[in-house]
Every structure is written in structure tokens, then in C-alpha cells.
Amino acid sequence: MKAYWIAHVDVTDSDKYREYTSLAPAAFAKYGGRILARGGETRALEGRDTPQRSVVIEFDSYTQAMACYHSEEYQRAKAYREGVAQAEVIIVEGV
């Protein structure tokens, strides 16, 4: 069953954030992640204010999505995001 990684991100230092965006896609690819949405026009209709960036990544399974997040490759990329962006990351199993 498919799973989806949903992230809402507010970037405070775009130059340093580029380090994260240069490394993270390799981790997604290694675990079969396919980016379905990244950036683009966004509007919050309920809940918190609209984040600067919204990202949706599809994985073939919940297990793969979780393995990607906890992988050495992704954690290395994530270290570059810390302190330069506020992120909410949710992994949800599809139906």
C-alpha cells in the first residue's frame, strides 16, 4: 500500500537551505520516493497560515517512507535544514 510523505516548510535562510535540497532527493530516490508536489502555489483554507513550501512524496509502502526518513542519507541532509527552516513532516499510509 502506498504511503505519502507530506511536509510543510518555512525557510529562514534560503542559501543554507540549498544544501538540504541538494542532498535530500538522493535519499528519496534510494527508497523509491517520487516527488508529486514541491513548492508551487499554495493556499491554506483551514488551520495554520500557508507555509512557504509544501511537499508531497509518494512511496510504494509506509515501511519505505519511514526507512527513508530514518536513513543515514536523509538524516545527513536534514542536518543542513536544522536552524535554517521550520518543517512539519508527516508520513501517512494511503488507502
C-alpha positions in Angstrom: 0.0 0.0 0.0 1.4 3.4 -1.0 2.4 6.0 1.6 2.9 9.7 1.4 5.4 12.0 3.0 3.8 15.4 3.5 5.9 18.3 4.5 5.2 22.0 5.2 8.3 24.1 5.4 9.1 27.8 6.2 12.7 28.7 5.1 14.6 31.3 7.1 17.9 31.1 5.2 17.5 30.1 1.6 21.2 30.0 0.9 21.9 27.4 3.6 18.6 25.5 2.8 20.0 24.8 -0.7 22.4 22.3 1.0 19.4 20.4 2.2 17.7 20.5 -1.2 20.9 19.3 -2.9 21.2 16.2 -0.7 17.6 15.1 0.2 16.5 14.0 -3.3 19.1 11.2 -3.4 17.7 9.8 -0.2 14.1 9.9 -1.7 15.3 8.2 -4.8 17.2 5.4 -2.9 13.9 4.5 -1.2 11.7 4.8 -4.3 10.2 8.2 -3.4 8.6 10.1 -6.2 8.0 13.8 -5.7 4.4 14.7 -6.6 4.4 18.3 -5.4 7.1 20.7 -4.3 6.7 24.4 -3.9 4.2 25.9 -6.3 1.2 27.9 -5.5 -0.3 27.0 -2.1 -3.2 28.4 -0.1 -4.2 27.3 3.4 -8.0 27.0 3.7 -8.1 25.8 7.3 -5.7 25.6 10.1 -2.3 27.3 10.2 -1.1 30.0 7.9 0.1 28.9 4.4 3.6 27.6 4.6 6.3 28.8 2.2 6.7 25.4 0.7 4.6 22.2 0.7 6.0 18.9 -0.5 4.3 15.6 -1.2 6.4 12.5 -1.9 4.9 9.1 -2.8 6.5 5.8 -1.7 5.5 2.3 -2.5 5.0 1.5 1.2 4.8 3.0 4.6 7.9 0.9 5.5 9.9 2.5 2.7 8.8 6.0 3.6 9.8 5.5 7.3 13.1 3.9 6.2 13.9 6.9 4.1 13.2 9.4 6.9 15.4 7.4 9.3 18.1 6.7 6.8 21.7 7.9 7.1 21.3 9.7 3.8 18.2 11.7 4.8 19.4 12.4 8.3 22.6 13.9 6.8 20.5 16.2 4.5 18.2 17.0 7.4 21.1 18.3 9.5 21.5 21.1 6.9 17.8 22.0 7.2 18.0 22.4 11.0 18.3 26.0 12.1 17.5 27.4 8.6 13.9 26.1 8.2 10.9 25.2 10.3 9.5 21.9 9.0 6.5 19.7 9.8 6.9 16.2 8.3 4.1 13.7 8.3 4.1 10.2 6.8 0.6 8.8 6.1 -0.4 5.4 4.7 -2.6 5.5 1.6 -5.9 3.8 1.1 
